[in-house]
Amino acid sequence: MPAPRKYPVELRERSVRLVMQMRREQPAEAHRAISMVAKRLDVHPATLRLWVNQADVDQGPIREHARGPARRTRNVSPSWNAKSVS
């Protein structure tokens, strides 16, 4: 049986929603959003940071980089990709 959750799902959803809202409404204070919401709702900042990061992943990319969409591939030399054929 899994361990009981320390924080209710509703608190998690509300916390993430508040952080996202603060980031949109106050871009200059975006770096402090997690600590401010965590303190207000009595949630550990590291826990809230994990929730927000997971929400970002679940929602997908929110905006593109100035030069276009982010690339998840890296430029690897052909010798690393080539399979040796014997």
C-alpha positions in Angstrom: 0.0 0.0 0.0 1.4 3.4 -0.9 2.2 6.0 1.7 -0.5 8.6 2.3 0.2 11.9 0.6 1.2 14.8 2.9 -0.5 17.4 0.8 -4.0 17.1 -0.7 -4.3 17.2 -4.5 -6.4 20.4 -4.3 -3.6 22.2 -2.4 -1.1 21.1 -5.0 -3.2 22.3 -7.9 -4.0 25.6 -6.2 -0.3 26.2 -5.4 0.8 25.6 -8.9 -2.0 27.8 -10.3 -0.9 30.6 -7.9 2.7 30.4 -9.0 1.8 30.5 -12.7 -0.5 33.4 -12.1 2.2 35.4 -10.2 4.7 34.7 -13.0 2.3 36.1 -15.6 1.1 39.1 -13.6 4.4 40.1 -12.1 7.3 39.1 -14.4 9.8 41.1 -12.5 9.0 39.0 -9.4 8.8 35.7 -11.2 12.0 34.4 -9.5 10.3 34.9 -6.1 6.9 33.4 -6.9 7.6 29.9 -5.6 9.0 31.1 -2.2 6.2 33.6 -1.8 3.4 31.1 -2.5 5.1 28.4 -0.5 5.3 30.6 2.5 1.7 31.8 2.2 0.3 28.2 1.8 2.8 26.6 4.3 4.3 24.2 1.7 8.0 23.6 1.5 9.6 25.6 -1.4 11.4 22.5 -2.8 8.2 20.6 -2.9 6.4 23.4 -4.7 9.3 23.8 -7.1 8.9 20.1 -8.0 5.2 20.5 -8.5 5.7 23.6 -10.8 8.4 21.9 -12.8 6.1 18.9 -13.3 3.3 21.1 -14.4 5.6 22.8 -16.9 6.5 19.4 -18.3 2.9 18.3 -18.4 1.7 21.4 -20.2 4.5 21.3 -22.8 6.5 24.3 -24.0 4.8 27.5 -23.1 6.8 29.8 -25.4 9.4 29.5 -28.0 12.9 30.8 -27.8 13.7 34.1 -29.6 15.5 32.1 -32.3 12.8 29.5 -32.7 11.7 26.4 -30.9 14.1 24.7 -28.5 15.9 21.7 -29.9 16.2 18.6 -27.8 18.9 17.0 -30.0 22.6 17.7 -29.9 25.1 17.8 -32.6 27.1 14.5 -32.3 29.9 13.5 -34.5 29.2 10.7 -36.9 31.7 8.4 -35.2 29.5 8.4 -32.1 26.4 7.4 -34.1 28.0 4.9 -36.5 27.6 1.3 -35.6 30.5 -0.9 -36.4 29.7 -3.4 -39.1 31.8 -6.5 -39.0 
